[in-house]
Amino acid sequence: MTTLRWMVRNLSTLLLSFVLAVTVWAAAVVTSDPNEDRATQPVPLEITGLAPDLLLTNRVPTQAVLTIKAPRSIWDELNNDPSSVRAWIDLSGLAAGEHEVTVRTEVNLSPFRLLKVEPGEVQVVLDKLTSEVFPVEILVSGEPPLGYRKGQPQITPAEVTVSGPESAVKRVSKVTASLDISGASQSVSALVPVRAIDENNVPVTDVNLNPKDVTVLQPISILGGYKNVAVKVLSTGQLAEGYRLTNISVAPPTITVYSANPQLVNELPGFIETMPVDLSGLSDDTEFNTELNLPDGITLVSEPGVLVQIGVAAIEGSLTLTLPVEVLGLQPTLAATISPPSVDVIITGPLPILDNLTAASFRAVVDLTGLAEGKYQIEPSLDLIPEEVQIQAVLPETVEVTIAPAPTPTPTSAATRIPAAAPASPAVTLTPTKKP
């Protein structure tokens, strides 16, 4: 009883002591773990509650940022685990139309105080999800060549399902597919995309098409009395000596012929020859405009002539020449000895060019500019090479050059120069390699 009376008399003192203790504790906690106002990292903005028969037709923000007041330790946990912060908009119960929806948030840590959400509200536009089936209308452009006709195109599948927002599906007037058959002389089968078009022939892009592509078969057949045949080039004469035929082509490679008597057309072989093309003496690529050798009663549907292109190239051969090695750039006070004094050069090119080449057509040199006395292994270089030929090999690839002081003339004898032994006559080996 005495203790109770004491407590009643000192209740105010006890409460004051408790408040002071809590204040001191809070001050200590705040001092060691102060509160901070910060913005979170952007968090994904989720969309929930959307009815299955509705579509969200406008763009909404994909992220949200929360400004929070929390102790530093809480911020450390938020930074280490961003998934503890969540933001979403709830579309439950919303009908088609425009709506302002509040952004909701959740933080799985405490203590904290939410100061701001950016964005705080989101405008959404909802529309009913609908679908409609449309037949595919094929748009065929271009025409087959003269003498051919096109039939009725076939489309697989013949219908396409258009789905999307009700307002967009209602704008669709038709579904089309386009096919170009310009110049086609046989049936065309192609996989082509389909498009949704409004009444002004403007594509409607905010709908889905299933399937997105259809197969179109456009039949094309030849008319009676017409026939498509190949062109065969008939040639006479021989090319210039030393040249070969590389190619014969004709444009167009096939032609369409016609006869009022279909039996004449049916009896034709699969080709028609040109008038003879004379190749006599040709030494270069040439083109000829020539006519066709048409049987009686047969006429051409197109132009009466064709273009024949003849490819001509020289027959390749090889030639071996022995060339003396000349010295360039040697100082006047020095003399050079070359071993071996000549090299063999293998040359390839057109036979008509090789027939006129000799050792005088080339020069093999070693450049000794700046070199002092001593022995060197140097690769000879060739110049004066005709453009039409190629150097295949130089044998040997290097020569030994010995540089020594030039001999001093004796005063008792006239300064004479003893000519070096003339090199052996160049050995010429002509080995043509004719190709059929």
Backbone torsions as a table, in degrees:
resi	resn	phi	psi	omega
1	MET	NA	-38.4	179.8
2	THR	-66.8	-40.5	179.8
3	THR	-64.2	-39.8	-179.9
4	LEU	-64.4	-41.5	178.5
5	ARG	-64.1	-37.7	179.4
6	TRP	-64.2	-41.4	180.0
7	MET	-65.8	-37.9	179.6
8	VAL	-66.1	-42.3	-179.8
9	ARG	-66.5	-29.3	-175.5
10	ASN	-108.9	21.0	-177.9
11	LEU	-61.4	-45.0	-179.8
12	SER	-60.5	-37.4	179.1
13	THR	-67.0	-40.9	179.4
14	LEU	-64.0	-42.9	179.1
15	LEU	-63.3	-42.0	179.1
16	LEU	-62.1	-39.3	179.9
17	SER	-64.9	-40.6	179.6
18	PHE	-64.5	-44.2	179.3
19	VAL	-62.7	-42.3	179.2
20	LEU	-62.7	-39.1	-179.7
21	ALA	-64.7	-44.5	178.6
22	VAL	-63.3	-39.9	180.0
23	THR	-63.6	-44.2	179.1
24	VAL	-62.7	-41.3	179.1
25	TRP	-64.1	-44.8	179.4
26	ALA	-62.9	-40.3	178.9
27	ALA	-63.5	-38.8	179.0
28	ALA	-66.2	-42.8	179.7
29	VAL	-63.8	-45.3	-179.5
30	VAL	-63.5	-35.9	-179.7
31	THR	-66.8	-40.5	-178.0
32	SER	-83.4	-25.8	-177.7
33	ASP	-138.1	73.8	-171.6
34	PRO	-69.6	152.7	174.7
35	ASN	-74.8	145.7	179.7
36	GLU	-137.5	139.6	174.7
37	ASP	-95.4	116.2	-178.5
38	ARG	-140.7	163.3	173.2
39	ALA	-101.4	135.8	179.2
40	THR	-71.9	165.8	169.3
41	GLN	-64.6	151.4	178.2
42	PRO	-56.8	131.4	179.1
43	VAL	-112.6	147.8	179.8
44	PRO	-60.5	137.9	177.3
45	LEU	-96.2	108.1	-176.6
46	GLU	-83.8	155.7	176.2
47	ILE	-120.4	122.1	-178.4
48	THR	-127.4	161.2	172.6
49	GLY	76.8	12.1	-179.8
50	LEU	-73.2	126.1	-179.6
51	ALA	-65.0	145.1	-176.9
52	PRO	-65.3	-20.6	179.9
53	ASP	-97.2	14.3	179.2
54	LEU	-122.2	155.9	176.0
55	LEU	-126.6	142.0	171.9
56	LEU	-86.2	112.4	-170.4
57	THR	-100.4	-5.9	177.8
58	ASN	-114.6	166.3	178.7
59	ARG	-85.4	134.2	177.5
60	VAL	-120.7	157.9	178.1
61	PRO	-58.6	146.1	-179.8
62	THR	-100.7	-8.6	-178.3
63	GLN	-139.1	158.3	175.6
64	ALA	-136.4	154.8	179.5
65	VAL	-125.8	129.3	179.5
66	LEU	-105.6	135.6	172.0
67	THR	-102.9	121.4	-171.0
68	ILE	-128.3	144.9	169.5
69	LYS	-104.8	117.8	-176.6
70	ALA	-156.2	157.8	176.0
71	PRO	-59.9	158.7	-178.4
72	ARG	-61.1	-35.4	179.8
73	SER	-64.5	-36.2	177.3
74	ILE	-66.1	-40.3	178.8
75	TRP	-63.3	-36.6	177.4
76	ASP	-62.1	-41.1	179.2
77	GLU	-68.2	-38.5	178.0
78	LEU	-62.5	-41.3	-179.7
79	ASN	-69.0	-32.6	179.7
80	ASN	-78.6	-23.9	-177.8
81	ASP	-137.4	79.9	-178.6
82	PRO	-61.8	-21.5	-178.5
83	SER	-68.5	-9.6	178.5
84	SER	-75.1	-6.3	177.1
85	VAL	-112.3	132.9	-177.7
86	ARG	-134.9	143.9	176.5
87	ALA	-138.4	140.6	-179.0
88	TRP	-157.5	163.6	170.2
89	ILE	-120.7	138.4	-175.8
90	ASP	-106.8	117.7	-178.7
91	LEU	-100.2	13.3	-177.8
92	SER	-59.6	133.5	175.1
93	GLY	80.3	-1.4	-178.7
94	LEU	-82.8	140.2	177.5
95	ALA	-97.9	178.6	178.0
96	ALA	-61.9	139.7	-179.0
97	GLY	137.3	-167.7	-179.8
98	GLU	-100.8	140.6	-176.9
99	HIS	-143.7	149.0	169.9
100	GLU	-103.2	117.7	-174.5
101	VAL	-115.8	130.6	179.6
102	THR	-75.2	138.7	177.3
103	VAL	-80.8	123.1	178.8
104	ARG	-97.6	151.6	-177.1
105	THR	-136.7	161.5	176.8
106	GLU	-152.1	132.0	176.9
107	VAL	-123.1	121.6	-174.9
108	ASN	-88.2	25.6	176.5
109	LEU	-132.6	155.7	177.6
110	SER	-151.2	157.7	3.5
111	PRO	-83.8	155.2	173.9
112	PHE	-160.7	165.9	174.1
113	ARG	-137.2	122.5	-179.1
114	LEU	-76.5	123.2	-179.3
115	LEU	-98.2	-40.2	-175.3
116	LYS	-160.7	150.1	173.3
117	VAL	-124.9	132.0	179.7
118	GLU	-126.7	113.7	0.3
119	PRO	-80.6	153.3	178.6
120	GLY	-83.5	-31.8	177.8
121	GLU	-135.2	153.8	-178.9
122	VAL	-130.2	133.7	175.8
123	GLN	-88.4	128.0	179.2
124	VAL	-123.9	144.9	176.1
125	VAL	-120.1	118.6	-178.0
126	LEU	-108.7	142.5	177.9
127	ASP	-138.3	153.7	-179.6
128	LYS	-69.7	139.4	175.2
129	LEU	-85.6	124.1	-178.9
130	THR	-141.4	167.9	178.6
131	SER	-145.9	155.6	-179.8
132	GLU	-151.7	144.6	-178.9
133	VAL	-96.8	130.7	179.4
134	PHE	-122.6	140.9	170.0
135	PRO	-71.7	148.2	179.8
136	VAL	-87.8	126.5	177.5
137	GLU	-101.4	119.0	-178.0
138	ILE	-88.5	132.5	177.8
139	LEU	-111.0	105.1	-178.4
140	VAL	-96.9	124.3	178.0
141	SER	-114.4	156.9	-179.4
142	GLY	82.3	166.7	-179.0
143	GLU	-132.8	149.7	174.2
144	PRO	-72.0	167.8	179.4
145	PRO	-61.7	164.4	176.5
146	LEU	-59.9	135.3	-177.1
147	GLY	98.3	-2.9	178.8
148	TYR	-121.8	155.9	177.7
149	ARG	-135.3	152.6	178.5
150	LYS	-103.4	143.8	178.7
151	GLY	-97.0	-162.8	-179.3
152	GLN	-82.3	123.7	-179.0
153	PRO	-68.3	150.6	178.1
154	GLN	-116.7	135.2	-174.9
155	ILE	-120.2	132.1	178.3
156	THR	-134.1	120.1	-9.5
157	PRO	-73.8	162.2	-176.1
158	ALA	-84.6	-11.9	-178.1
159	GLU	-131.0	153.7	-179.0
160	VAL	-132.9	140.7	177.1
161	THR	-92.9	124.3	178.0
162	VAL	-105.1	123.0	-179.4
163	SER	-130.8	157.2	179.7
164	GLY	150.6	-163.0	177.5
165	PRO	-59.1	141.5	-176.9
166	GLU	-56.6	-40.5	-178.7
167	SER	-64.0	-34.7	180.0
168	ALA	-76.4	-41.6	-179.5
169	VAL	-63.3	-35.6	179.7
170	LYS	-65.9	-23.0	179.9
171	ARG	-78.5	-17.1	-177.1
172	VAL	-72.4	124.7	178.3
173	SER	-98.4	-36.1	-179.0
174	LYS	-161.3	165.9	176.1
175	VAL	-120.2	127.5	-174.5
176	THR	-124.7	159.3	171.7
177	ALA	-138.6	140.4	-174.6
178	SER	-114.0	141.8	178.9
179	LEU	-141.9	130.5	178.7
180	ASP	-104.2	123.6	-179.0
181	ILE	-117.6	22.9	-177.0
182	SER	-55.7	123.7	175.7
183	GLY	75.4	3.6	-177.9
184	ALA	-73.7	129.3	180.0
185	SER	-108.8	9.2	174.5
186	GLN	-147.3	165.7	-175.8
187	SER	-57.6	142.2	-176.8
188	VAL	-112.9	128.3	174.1
189	SER	-123.0	125.7	-175.8
190	ALA	-148.1	149.7	173.0
191	LEU	-94.1	114.9	-174.0
192	VAL	-122.5	147.3	178.8
193	PRO	-75.7	154.1	176.5
194	VAL	-105.9	154.8	-179.7
195	ARG	-133.8	142.8	173.8
196	ALA	-91.6	128.8	-174.1
197	ILE	-122.7	140.6	174.8
198	ASP	-88.8	-175.2	-175.4
199	GLU	-68.0	-15.2	176.8
200	ASN	-98.6	14.1	-177.8
201	ASN	62.2	28.9	175.2
202	VAL	-100.4	130.4	-178.8
203	PRO	-61.6	140.3	173.5
204	VAL	-99.3	110.8	-169.9
205	THR	-95.7	-19.7	-174.3
206	ASP	-93.5	38.8	173.8
207	VAL	-131.7	162.1	177.1
208	ASN	-106.3	139.2	179.4
209	LEU	-114.2	132.9	179.4
210	ASN	-136.3	113.7	-2.3
211	PRO	-78.4	167.5	179.9
212	LYS	-86.3	-16.7	-179.5
213	ASP	-132.8	149.9	175.3
214	VAL	-130.0	156.5	177.5
215	THR	-95.2	126.4	-179.2
216	VAL	-115.1	126.8	175.1
217	LEU	-112.4	115.0	178.6
218	GLN	-107.0	105.4	178.9
219	PRO	-69.2	137.2	175.7
220	ILE	-135.2	129.0	-177.7
221	SER	-135.3	157.1	-179.9
222	ILE	-87.3	143.8	-179.4
223	LEU	-76.9	159.4	176.2
224	GLY	-64.0	139.5	-177.3
225	GLY	89.6	-6.4	179.2
226	TYR	-111.5	151.3	176.0
227	LYS	-153.0	143.5	178.5
228	ASN	-100.7	120.8	-176.6
229	VAL	-130.1	157.6	177.1
230	ALA	-82.1	158.5	177.5
231	VAL	-103.9	125.4	178.4
232	LYS	-110.4	126.1	-177.8
233	VAL	-83.7	127.8	176.1
234	LEU	-104.9	123.5	-176.2
235	SER	-123.6	155.1	176.7
236	THR	-136.9	167.2	175.7
237	GLY	82.3	169.8	-178.2
238	GLN	-118.5	145.8	176.3
239	LEU	-67.7	166.5	175.8
240	ALA	-59.4	151.1	-178.5
241	GLU	-61.0	136.2	179.8
242	GLY	89.7	5.8	-178.9
243	TYR	-124.9	155.3	-177.8
244	ARG	-132.1	159.2	179.7
245	LEU	-89.0	124.8	-178.9
246	THR	-102.9	-26.6	-176.0
247	ASN	-166.0	146.3	168.7
248	ILE	-133.7	120.9	178.3
249	SER	-132.0	160.2	-177.0
250	VAL	-137.3	142.9	178.0
251	ALA	-131.6	124.6	-1.7
252	PRO	-78.4	154.5	-178.6
253	PRO	-74.3	-21.7	177.0
254	THR	-131.7	152.4	-179.7
255	ILE	-136.2	163.0	176.4
256	THR	-110.1	128.8	179.4
257	VAL	-114.8	161.0	-177.1
258	TYR	-140.7	148.3	172.8
259	SER	-147.1	140.9	175.8
260	ALA	-66.5	-19.5	176.6
261	ASN	-102.7	99.7	-177.1
262	PRO	-55.8	-26.0	-179.1
263	GLN	-65.3	-37.0	177.8
264	LEU	-61.3	-40.0	-179.7
265	VAL	-67.9	-41.9	-178.2
266	ASN	-66.6	-27.4	-179.3
267	GLU	-82.0	-9.0	179.7
268	LEU	-67.3	144.6	169.5
269	PRO	-69.8	-176.7	-177.0
270	GLY	-80.2	11.5	-178.6
271	PHE	-149.8	164.5	171.4
272	ILE	-134.3	134.1	-177.6
273	GLU	-83.0	153.7	172.5
274	THR	-82.5	167.1	167.8
275	MET	-66.0	151.4	-174.4
276	PRO	-57.6	134.9	177.4
277	VAL	-103.5	123.0	-175.6
278	ASP	-87.4	119.8	180.0
279	LEU	-99.4	6.8	-172.3
280	SER	-59.7	127.2	173.7
281	GLY	75.2	5.2	-178.3
282	LEU	-68.8	137.2	177.2
283	SER	-132.3	12.1	-179.9
284	ASP	-155.2	165.4	178.4
285	ASP	-59.6	138.5	-174.1
286	THR	-143.0	152.6	175.5
287	GLU	-122.5	143.2	177.9
288	PHE	-130.1	137.4	166.8
289	ASN	-96.6	118.7	-175.0
290	THR	-134.4	158.3	179.4
291	GLU	-93.4	169.9	-179.4
292	LEU	-101.5	148.3	178.8
293	ASN	-89.6	85.3	-174.5
294	LEU	-86.4	137.2	174.6
295	PRO	-66.6	160.5	177.8
296	ASP	-61.4	137.8	178.5
297	GLY	86.5	-2.1	-179.4
298	ILE	-112.1	132.1	177.7
299	THR	-125.6	158.0	177.5
300	LEU	-86.7	142.0	175.6
301	VAL	-79.2	-33.2	-177.3
302	SER	-100.7	-155.3	-179.9
303	GLU	-61.5	152.0	-174.4
304	PRO	-74.4	-17.2	-175.9
305	GLY	-119.1	169.8	177.3
306	VAL	-131.7	162.6	178.6
307	LEU	-102.9	120.8	179.0
308	VAL	-105.4	126.5	179.5
309	GLN	-110.3	125.1	-178.1
310	ILE	-109.1	126.8	175.7
311	GLY	-101.1	124.6	-177.4
312	VAL	-127.5	137.8	176.8
313	ALA	-141.4	151.0	178.7
314	ALA	-71.1	145.8	175.1
315	ILE	-72.5	129.7	-176.9
316	GLU	-83.7	147.4	175.7
317	GLY	-146.3	-179.5	178.8
318	SER	-131.6	155.9	-176.1
319	LEU	-144.9	136.3	177.3
320	THR	-113.9	124.6	179.4
321	LEU	-121.4	144.3	173.9
322	THR	-102.5	120.0	-174.8
323	LEU	-116.6	132.8	172.8
324	PRO	-68.1	144.3	-179.5
325	VAL	-90.1	122.4	-180.0
326	GLU	-99.5	156.1	-176.8
327	VAL	-107.2	135.6	175.9
328	LEU	-126.8	145.9	170.3
329	GLY	76.1	11.7	-179.1
330	LEU	-78.4	138.8	179.0
331	GLN	-64.9	146.2	-176.9
332	PRO	-60.7	-24.6	-177.0
333	THR	-87.2	2.6	-177.7
334	LEU	-119.8	157.6	175.7
335	ALA	-127.7	148.4	-177.2
336	ALA	-123.9	139.4	174.1
337	THR	-116.3	129.3	-175.4
338	ILE	-112.4	132.9	179.7
339	SER	-136.3	119.5	-6.2
340	PRO	-73.9	158.8	-176.1
341	PRO	-76.1	-6.4	-179.1
342	SER	-143.4	161.6	178.9
343	VAL	-130.4	154.0	174.7
344	ASP	-97.6	132.5	-177.8
345	VAL	-119.3	126.4	177.3
346	ILE	-100.0	124.1	-173.8
347	ILE	-122.7	140.7	174.4
348	THR	-123.4	152.7	179.9
349	GLY	167.5	-176.9	179.1
350	PRO	-61.4	139.3	-179.6
351	LEU	-57.7	-40.8	179.5
352	PRO	-61.4	-28.9	177.5
353	ILE	-78.3	-44.6	-178.0
354	LEU	-62.1	-31.6	-178.5
355	ASP	-61.7	-24.5	-175.9
356	ASN	-102.8	7.0	-177.7
357	LEU	-94.5	143.5	174.1
358	THR	-135.1	178.9	178.4
359	ALA	-61.6	-26.3	179.4
360	ALA	-71.4	-11.3	-179.9
361	SER	-79.3	-9.3	-176.9
362	PHE	-133.4	168.7	173.8
363	ARG	-146.6	129.6	175.8
364	ALA	-105.8	126.3	-175.1
365	VAL	-134.6	155.4	168.5
366	VAL	-122.2	131.2	-177.8
367	ASP	-95.3	115.5	-177.5
368	LEU	-107.9	21.0	-178.0
369	THR	-58.9	127.1	175.9
370	GLY	80.2	0.0	-178.5
371	LEU	-85.2	140.1	177.5
372	ALA	-96.4	-172.3	-179.5
373	GLU	-62.1	145.1	178.7
374	GLY	145.5	-174.6	179.5
375	LYS	-113.0	139.1	-176.8
376	TYR	-137.9	147.5	169.5
377	GLN	-103.0	115.5	-173.0
378	ILE	-128.2	139.1	175.8
379	GLU	-83.5	121.9	176.1
380	PRO	-66.8	146.1	174.9
381	SER	-111.2	151.5	-177.7
382	LEU	-112.3	141.4	172.7
383	ASP	-137.2	-177.7	-175.1
384	LEU	62.6	31.6	-176.1
385	ILE	-83.4	125.2	175.4
386	PRO	-60.1	146.9	-176.1
387	GLU	-65.3	-28.9	-171.9
388	GLU	-79.2	-9.1	-174.6
389	VAL	-116.5	165.9	178.8
390	GLN	-129.9	144.5	176.6
391	ILE	-88.8	118.2	-179.4
392	GLN	-89.8	-36.3	-177.6
393	ALA	-161.7	152.1	172.3
394	VAL	-125.1	121.7	-175.5
395	LEU	-122.2	125.1	-7.2
396	PRO	-73.2	164.7	-178.0
397	GLU	-70.9	-29.7	177.7
398	THR	-130.7	154.5	174.9
399	VAL	-122.7	153.4	178.0
400	GLU	-90.4	126.6	-180.0
401	VAL	-114.9	121.4	177.1
402	THR	-107.4	120.5	-178.7
403	ILE	-108.4	126.5	-179.3
404	ALA	-139.0	167.2	177.4
405	PRO	-61.9	142.5	178.3
406	ALA	-69.2	140.1	179.8
407	PRO	-63.1	140.0	180.0
408	THR	-88.2	128.1	179.9
409	PRO	-64.8	141.0	177.4
410	THR	-76.5	141.4	-176.7
411	PRO	-67.2	-21.5	-175.4
412	THR	-82.3	-11.1	-177.6
413	SER	-121.7	149.0	179.0
414	ALA	-64.9	145.1	178.9
415	ALA	-68.8	106.3	179.8
416	THR	-121.3	155.2	177.8
417	ARG	-115.4	122.4	178.5
418	ILE	-88.6	114.1	-177.7
419	PRO	-64.3	142.7	176.1
420	ALA	-68.3	153.8	180.0
421	ALA	-58.8	132.3	-179.0
422	ALA	-62.4	135.5	178.4
423	PRO	-65.9	153.7	179.1
424	ALA	-60.8	152.8	-179.7
425	SER	-56.7	138.2	-178.6
426	PRO	-59.1	132.7	177.1
427	ALA	-85.6	123.9	-176.4
428	VAL	-114.7	122.4	177.1
429	THR	-121.8	117.9	-177.9
430	LEU	-107.0	116.1	-178.6
431	THR	-124.5	83.8	-179.9
432	PRO	-68.1	144.4	175.9
433	THR	-120.8	84.3	-177.0
434	LYS	-74.6	139.2	176.5
435	LYS	-110.3	141.6	-179.5
436	PRO	-64.7	NA	NA
